[in-house]
Amino acid sequence: RLKKVEDECKLKEEERVNLELELTEVKESLKKALNGGVTLGLTIEPKTGSSSPQ
């Protein structure tokens, strides 16, 4: 029983670490985008008060 719990714990820990790495990458991409960089071929433009087409 203890062995099973330890294995599950290891799996969950791996999952958590992977999610954390992914989150860090997303944060970096967002930071670059907000600093005027281009991320994944998309540019992020600041939204104006109205959403009408120009």
HTML snippet that shows the backbone in 3Dmol.js (N, CA, C, O; Angstrom):
<script src="https://3Dmol.org/build/3Dmol-min.js"></script>
<div id="view" style="width:600px;height:400px;position:relative"></div>
<script>
const pdb = `
ATOM      1  N   ARG A   1       0.841  -1.202   0.000  1.00  0.00           N
ATOM      2  CA  ARG A   1       0.000   0.000   0.000  1.00  0.00           C
ATOM      3  C   ARG A   1       0.882   1.260   0.000  1.00  0.00           C
ATOM      4  O   ARG A   1       0.646   2.181  -0.781  1.00  0.00           O
ATOM      5  N   LEU A   2       1.876   1.296   0.860  1.00  0.00           N
ATOM      6  CA  LEU A   2       2.745   2.468   0.942  1.00  0.00           C
ATOM      7  C   LEU A   2       3.462   2.701  -0.380  1.00  0.00           C
ATOM      8  O   LEU A   2       3.596   3.837  -0.835  1.00  0.00           O
ATOM      9  N   LYS A   3       3.924   1.602  -0.995  1.00  0.00           N
ATOM     10  CA  LYS A   3       4.635   1.703  -2.275  1.00  0.00           C
ATOM     11  C   LYS A   3       3.724   2.347  -3.323  1.00  0.00           C
ATOM     12  O   LYS A   3       4.163   3.203  -4.092  1.00  0.00           O
ATOM     13  N   LYS A   4       2.470   1.936  -3.350  1.00  0.00           N
ATOM     14  CA  LYS A   4       1.511   2.476  -4.316  1.00  0.00           C
ATOM     15  C   LYS A   4       1.338   3.981  -4.106  1.00  0.00           C
ATOM     16  O   LYS A   4       1.330   4.755  -5.063  1.00  0.00           O
ATOM     17  N   VAL A   5       1.203   4.379  -2.859  1.00  0.00           N
ATOM     18  CA  VAL A   5       1.038   5.794  -2.528  1.00  0.00           C
ATOM     19  C   VAL A   5       2.277   6.587  -2.938  1.00  0.00           C
ATOM     20  O   VAL A   5       2.164   7.691  -3.470  1.00  0.00           O
ATOM     21  N   GLU A   6       3.462   6.023  -2.688  1.00  0.00           N
ATOM     22  CA  GLU A   6       4.704   6.699  -3.073  1.00  0.00           C
ATOM     23  C   GLU A   6       4.786   6.878  -4.586  1.00  0.00           C
ATOM     24  O   GLU A   6       5.185   7.937  -5.071  1.00  0.00           O
ATOM     25  N   ASP A   7       4.406   5.838  -5.331  1.00  0.00           N
ATOM     26  CA  ASP A   7       4.427   5.924  -6.795  1.00  0.00           C
ATOM     27  C   ASP A   7       3.464   6.997  -7.291  1.00  0.00           C
ATOM     28  O   ASP A   7       3.797   7.780  -8.181  1.00  0.00           O
ATOM     29  N   GLU A   8       2.267   7.025  -6.707  1.00  0.00           N
ATOM     30  CA  GLU A   8       1.287   8.040  -7.096  1.00  0.00           C
ATOM     31  C   GLU A   8       1.820   9.431  -6.785  1.00  0.00           C
ATOM     32  O   GLU A   8       1.641  10.370  -7.561  1.00  0.00           O
ATOM     33  N   CYS A   9       2.471   9.541  -5.648  1.00  0.00           N
ATOM     34  CA  CYS A   9       3.038  10.823  -5.233  1.00  0.00           C
ATOM     35  C   CYS A   9       4.091  11.283  -6.239  1.00  0.00           C
ATOM     36  O   CYS A   9       4.127  12.457  -6.609  1.00  0.00           O
ATOM     37  N   LYS A  10       4.948  10.359  -6.683  1.00  0.00           N
ATOM     38  CA  LYS A  10       5.982  10.697  -7.668  1.00  0.00           C
ATOM     39  C   LYS A  10       5.348  11.173  -8.967  1.00  0.00           C
ATOM     40  O   LYS A  10       5.799  12.149  -9.566  1.00  0.00           O
ATOM     41  N   LEU A  11       4.296  10.477  -9.398  1.00  0.00           N
ATOM     42  CA  LEU A  11       3.614  10.864 -10.632  1.00  0.00           C
ATOM     43  C   LEU A  11       3.020  12.262 -10.509  1.00  0.00           C
ATOM     44  O   LEU A  11       3.155  13.089 -11.411  1.00  0.00           O
ATOM     45  N   LYS A  12       2.369  12.512  -9.395  1.00  0.00           N
ATOM     46  CA  LYS A  12       1.768  13.833  -9.171  1.00  0.00           C
ATOM     47  C   LYS A  12       2.841  14.916  -9.141  1.00  0.00           C
ATOM     48  O   LYS A  12       2.637  16.012  -9.664  1.00  0.00           O
ATOM     49  N   GLU A  13       3.974  14.614  -8.533  1.00  0.00           N
ATOM     50  CA  GLU A  13       5.066  15.578  -8.447  1.00  0.00           C
ATOM     51  C   GLU A  13       5.602  15.887  -9.841  1.00  0.00           C
ATOM     52  O   GLU A  13       5.865  17.044 -10.166  1.00  0.00           O
ATOM     53  N   GLU A  14       5.766  14.843 -10.671  1.00  0.00           N
ATOM     54  CA  GLU A  14       6.223  15.052 -12.050  1.00  0.00           C
ATOM     55  C   GLU A  14       5.241  15.944 -12.796  1.00  0.00           C
ATOM     56  O   GLU A  14       5.634  16.864 -13.513  1.00  0.00           O
ATOM     57  N   GLU A  15       3.959  15.654 -12.614  1.00  0.00           N
ATOM     58  CA  GLU A  15       2.913  16.437 -13.269  1.00  0.00           C
ATOM     59  C   GLU A  15       3.000  17.904 -12.842  1.00  0.00           C
ATOM     60  O   GLU A  15       2.906  18.812 -13.667  1.00  0.00           O
ATOM     61  N   ARG A  16       3.179  18.112 -11.550  1.00  0.00           N
ATOM     62  CA  ARG A  16       3.264  19.469 -11.010  1.00  0.00           C
ATOM     63  C   ARG A  16       4.461  20.214 -11.589  1.00  0.00           C
ATOM     64  O   ARG A  16       4.358  21.381 -11.967  1.00  0.00           O
ATOM     65  N   VAL A  17       5.597  19.524 -11.652  1.00  0.00           N
ATOM     66  CA  VAL A  17       6.807  20.146 -12.190  1.00  0.00           C
ATOM     67  C   VAL A  17       6.599  20.518 -13.661  1.00  0.00           C
ATOM     68  O   VAL A  17       6.985  21.603 -14.094  1.00  0.00           O
ATOM     69  N   ASN A  18       5.989  19.613 -14.419  1.00  0.00           N
ATOM     70  CA  ASN A  18       5.725  19.903 -15.831  1.00  0.00           C
ATOM     71  C   ASN A  18       4.810  21.108 -15.987  1.00  0.00           C
ATOM     72  O   ASN A  18       5.043  21.966 -16.839  1.00  0.00           O
ATOM     73  N   LEU A  19       3.778  21.170 -15.169  1.00  0.00           N
ATOM     74  CA  LEU A  19       2.862  22.307 -15.221  1.00  0.00           C
ATOM     75  C   LEU A  19       3.576  23.600 -14.858  1.00  0.00           C
ATOM     76  O   LEU A  19       3.330  24.645 -15.461  1.00  0.00           O
ATOM     77  N   GLU A  20       4.452  23.524 -13.880  1.00  0.00           N
ATOM     78  CA  GLU A  20       5.193  24.702 -13.452  1.00  0.00           C
ATOM     79  C   GLU A  20       6.097  25.206 -14.576  1.00  0.00           C
ATOM     80  O   GLU A  20       6.186  26.410 -14.816  1.00  0.00           O
ATOM     81  N   LEU A  21       6.770  24.273 -15.264  1.00  0.00           N
ATOM     82  CA  LEU A  21       7.633  24.648 -16.390  1.00  0.00           C
ATOM     83  C   LEU A  21       6.804  25.301 -17.493  1.00  0.00           C
ATOM     84  O   LEU A  21       7.200  26.310 -18.076  1.00  0.00           O
ATOM     85  N   GLU A  22       5.641  24.700 -17.765  1.00  0.00           N
ATOM     86  CA  GLU A  22       4.760  25.236 -18.801  1.00  0.00           C
ATOM     87  C   GLU A  22       4.312  26.647 -18.427  1.00  0.00           C
ATOM     88  O   GLU A  22       4.302  27.545 -19.269  1.00  0.00           O
ATOM     89  N   LEU A  23       3.949  26.831 -17.181  1.00  0.00           N
ATOM     90  CA  LEU A  23       3.505  28.132 -16.691  1.00  0.00           C
ATOM     91  C   LEU A  23       4.610  29.171 -16.841  1.00  0.00           C
ATOM     92  O   LEU A  23       4.355  30.309 -17.236  1.00  0.00           O
ATOM     93  N   THR A  24       5.834  28.772 -16.524  1.00  0.00           N
ATOM     94  CA  THR A  24       6.975  29.682 -16.658  1.00  0.00           C
ATOM     95  C   THR A  24       7.145  30.100 -18.113  1.00  0.00           C
ATOM     96  O   THR A  24       7.378  31.274 -18.400  1.00  0.00           O
ATOM     97  N   GLU A  25       7.028  29.131 -19.042  1.00  0.00           N
ATOM     98  CA  GLU A  25       7.154  29.446 -20.469  1.00  0.00           C
ATOM     99  C   GLU A  25       6.067  30.424 -20.901  1.00  0.00           C
ATOM    100  O   GLU A  25       6.332  31.380 -21.629  1.00  0.00           O
ATOM    101  N   VAL A  26       4.854  30.177 -20.452  1.00  0.00           N
ATOM    102  CA  VAL A  26       3.737  31.054 -20.813  1.00  0.00           C
ATOM    103  C   VAL A  26       3.976  32.461 -20.280  1.00  0.00           C
ATOM    104  O   VAL A  26       3.741  33.445 -20.981  1.00  0.00           O
ATOM    105  N   LYS A  27       4.445  32.554 -19.036  1.00  0.00           N
ATOM    106  CA  LYS A  27       4.730  33.866 -18.447  1.00  0.00           C
ATOM    107  C   LYS A  27       5.790  34.604 -19.246  1.00  0.00           C
ATOM    108  O   LYS A  27       5.662  35.803 -19.493  1.00  0.00           O
ATOM    109  N   GLU A  28       6.853  33.885 -19.656  1.00  0.00           N
ATOM    110  CA  GLU A  28       7.922  34.495 -20.450  1.00  0.00           C
ATOM    111  C   GLU A  28       7.368  35.003 -21.777  1.00  0.00           C
ATOM    112  O   GLU A  28       7.671  36.122 -22.192  1.00  0.00           O
ATOM    113  N   SER A  29       6.557  34.179 -22.442  1.00  0.00           N
ATOM    114  CA  SER A  29       5.963  34.576 -23.721  1.00  0.00           C
ATOM    115  C   SER A  29       5.098  35.812 -23.556  1.00  0.00           C
ATOM    116  O   SER A  29       5.140  36.732 -24.373  1.00  0.00           O
ATOM    117  N   LEU A  30       4.318  35.819 -22.493  1.00  0.00           N
ATOM    118  CA  LEU A  30       3.437  36.951 -22.230  1.00  0.00           C
ATOM    119  C   LEU A  30       4.254  38.209 -21.982  1.00  0.00           C
ATOM    120  O   LEU A  30       3.917  39.284 -22.480  1.00  0.00           O
ATOM    121  N   LYS A  31       5.326  38.075 -21.213  1.00  0.00           N
ATOM    122  CA  LYS A  31       6.186  39.216 -20.917  1.00  0.00           C
ATOM    123  C   LYS A  31       6.762  39.795 -22.210  1.00  0.00           C
ATOM    124  O   LYS A  31       6.765  41.009 -22.414  1.00  0.00           O
ATOM    125  N   LYS A  32       7.256  38.895 -23.087  1.00  0.00           N
ATOM    126  CA  LYS A  32       7.820  39.339 -24.363  1.00  0.00           C
ATOM    127  C   LYS A  32       6.756  40.041 -25.194  1.00  0.00           C
ATOM    128  O   LYS A  32       7.013  41.084 -25.794  1.00  0.00           O
ATOM    129  N   ALA A  33       5.559  39.462 -25.225  1.00  0.00           N
ATOM    130  CA  ALA A  33       4.472  40.047 -26.007  1.00  0.00           C
ATOM    131  C   ALA A  33       4.121  41.436 -25.482  1.00  0.00           C
ATOM    132  O   ALA A  33       3.919  42.369 -26.259  1.00  0.00           O
ATOM    133  N   LEU A  34       4.051  41.566 -24.167  1.00  0.00           N
ATOM    134  CA  LEU A  34       3.706  42.855 -23.574  1.00  0.00           C
ATOM    135  C   LEU A  34       4.807  43.884 -23.791  1.00  0.00           C
ATOM    136  O   LEU A  34       4.542  45.086 -23.808  1.00  0.00           O
ATOM    137  N   ASN A  35       6.046  43.415 -23.958  1.00  0.00           N
ATOM    138  CA  ASN A  35       7.153  44.326 -24.218  1.00  0.00           C
ATOM    139  C   ASN A  35       7.271  44.669 -25.694  1.00  0.00           C
ATOM    140  O   ASN A  35       8.259  45.272 -26.114  1.00  0.00           O
ATOM    141  N   GLY A  36       6.277  44.294 -26.482  1.00  0.00           N
ATOM    142  CA  GLY A  36       6.273  44.656 -27.894  1.00  0.00           C
ATOM    143  C   GLY A  36       6.869  43.598 -28.794  1.00  0.00           C
ATOM    144  O   GLY A  36       6.982  43.808 -30.001  1.00  0.00           O
ATOM    145  N   GLY A  37       7.252  42.469 -28.236  1.00  0.00           N
ATOM    146  CA  GLY A  37       7.791  41.394 -29.058  1.00  0.00           C
ATOM    147  C   GLY A  37       6.671  40.646 -29.752  1.00  0.00           C
ATOM    148  O   GLY A  37       5.495  40.817 -29.430  1.00  0.00           O
ATOM    149  N   VAL A  38       7.052  39.816 -30.706  1.00  0.00           N
ATOM    150  CA  VAL A  38       6.060  39.002 -31.399  1.00  0.00           C
ATOM    151  C   VAL A  38       6.174  37.582 -30.866  1.00  0.00           C
ATOM    152  O   VAL A  38       7.266  37.015 -30.829  1.00  0.00           O
ATOM    153  N   THR A  39       5.058  37.011 -30.458  1.00  0.00           N
ATOM    154  CA  THR A  39       5.057  35.664 -29.908  1.00  0.00           C
ATOM    155  C   THR A  39       4.151  34.777 -30.745  1.00  0.00           C
ATOM    156  O   THR A  39       2.995  35.125 -30.989  1.00  0.00           O
ATOM    157  N   LEU A  40       4.658  33.649 -31.182  1.00  0.00           N
ATOM    158  CA  LEU A  40       3.896  32.695 -31.979  1.00  0.00           C
ATOM    159  C   LEU A  40       3.256  33.355 -33.194  1.00  0.00           C
ATOM    160  O   LEU A  40       2.170  32.958 -33.617  1.00  0.00           O
ATOM    161  N   GLY A  41       3.918  34.354 -33.755  1.00  0.00           N
ATOM    162  CA  GLY A  41       3.407  35.002 -34.954  1.00  0.00           C
ATOM    163  C   GLY A  41       2.231  35.923 -34.688  1.00  0.00           C
ATOM    164  O   GLY A  41       1.598  36.402 -35.629  1.00  0.00           O
ATOM    165  N   LEU A  42       1.929  36.176 -33.440  1.00  0.00           N
ATOM    166  CA  LEU A  42       0.804  37.051 -33.112  1.00  0.00           C
ATOM    167  C   LEU A  42       1.325  38.317 -32.454  1.00  0.00           C
ATOM    168  O   LEU A  42       2.272  38.281 -31.669  1.00  0.00           O
ATOM    169  N   THR A  43       0.696  39.430 -32.783  1.00  0.00           N
ATOM    170  CA  THR A  43       1.049  40.652 -32.072  1.00  0.00           C
ATOM    171  C   THR A  43      -0.122  40.985 -31.167  1.00  0.00           C
ATOM    172  O   THR A  43      -1.280  40.794 -31.539  1.00  0.00           O
ATOM    173  N   ILE A  44       0.175  41.471 -30.010  1.00  0.00           N
ATOM    174  CA  ILE A  44      -0.882  41.842 -29.071  1.00  0.00           C
ATOM    175  C   ILE A  44      -1.027  43.353 -29.105  1.00  0.00           C
ATOM    176  O   ILE A  44      -0.101  44.098 -28.785  1.00  0.00           O
ATOM    177  N   GLU A  45      -2.208  43.779 -29.498  1.00  0.00           N
ATOM    178  CA  GLU A  45      -2.451  45.213 -29.594  1.00  0.00           C
ATOM    179  C   GLU A  45      -3.299  45.643 -28.414  1.00  0.00           C
ATOM    180  O   GLU A  45      -4.221  44.935 -28.010  1.00  0.00           O
ATOM    181  N   PRO A  46      -2.985  46.807 -27.864  1.00  0.00           N
ATOM    182  CA  PRO A  46      -3.802  47.284 -26.749  1.00  0.00           C
ATOM    183  C   PRO A  46      -5.229  47.559 -27.207  1.00  0.00           C
ATOM    184  O   PRO A  46      -5.448  48.127 -28.277  1.00  0.00           O
ATOM    185  N   LYS A  47      -6.181  47.158 -26.403  1.00  0.00           N
ATOM    186  CA  LYS A  47      -7.588  47.377 -26.759  1.00  0.00           C
ATOM    187  C   LYS A  47      -7.987  48.811 -26.423  1.00  0.00           C
ATOM    188  O   LYS A  47      -7.599  49.354 -25.389  1.00  0.00           O
ATOM    189  N   THR A  48      -8.769  49.411 -27.316  1.00  0.00           N
ATOM    190  CA  THR A  48      -9.273  50.751 -27.045  1.00  0.00           C
ATOM    191  C   THR A  48     -10.627  50.624 -26.359  1.00  0.00           C
ATOM    192  O   THR A  48     -11.151  49.523 -26.190  1.00  0.00           O
ATOM    193  N   GLY A  49     -11.175  51.744 -25.972  1.00  0.00           N
ATOM    194  CA  GLY A  49     -12.440  51.737 -25.253  1.00  0.00           C
ATOM    195  C   GLY A  49     -13.570  51.055 -26.000  1.00  0.00           C
ATOM    196  O   GLY A  49     -14.364  50.338 -25.391  1.00  0.00           O
ATOM    197  N   SER A  50     -13.659  51.263 -27.316  1.00  0.00           N
ATOM    198  CA  SER A  50     -14.737  50.648 -28.091  1.00  0.00           C
ATOM    199  C   SER A  50     -14.197  49.486 -28.907  1.00  0.00           C
ATOM    200  O   SER A  50     -13.022  49.464 -29.273  1.00  0.00           O
ATOM    201  N   SER A  51     -15.061  48.522 -29.189  1.00  0.00           N
ATOM    202  CA  SER A  51     -14.619  47.360 -29.945  1.00  0.00           C
ATOM    203  C   SER A  51     -15.096  47.436 -31.394  1.00  0.00           C
ATOM    204  O   SER A  51     -15.184  46.415 -32.076  1.00  0.00           O
ATOM    205  N   SER A  52     -15.405  48.651 -31.864  1.00  0.00           N
ATOM    206  CA  SER A  52     -15.873  48.797 -33.242  1.00  0.00           C
ATOM    207  C   SER A  52     -14.703  48.678 -34.212  1.00  0.00           C
ATOM    208  O   SER A  52     -13.592  49.105 -33.896  1.00  0.00           O
ATOM    209  N   PRO A  53     -14.942  48.101 -35.392  1.00  0.00           N
ATOM    210  CA  PRO A  53     -13.858  47.974 -36.380  1.00  0.00           C
ATOM    211  C   PRO A  53     -13.419  49.337 -36.893  1.00  0.00           C
ATOM    212  O   PRO A  53     -14.219  50.269 -36.969  1.00  0.00           O
ATOM    213  N   GLN A  54     -12.152  49.445 -37.243  1.00  0.00           N
ATOM    214  CA  GLN A  54     -11.636  50.740 -37.683  1.00  0.00           C
ATOM    215  C   GLN A  54     -11.617  50.841 -39.189  1.00  0.00           C
ATOM    216  O   GLN A  54     -11.211  51.868 -39.734  1.00  0.00           O
TER     217      GLN A  54
END
`;
const viewer = $3Dmol.createViewer("view");
viewer.addModel(pdb, "pdb");
viewer.setStyle({}, {cartoon: {color: "spectrum"}});
viewer.zoomTo();
viewer.render();
</script>
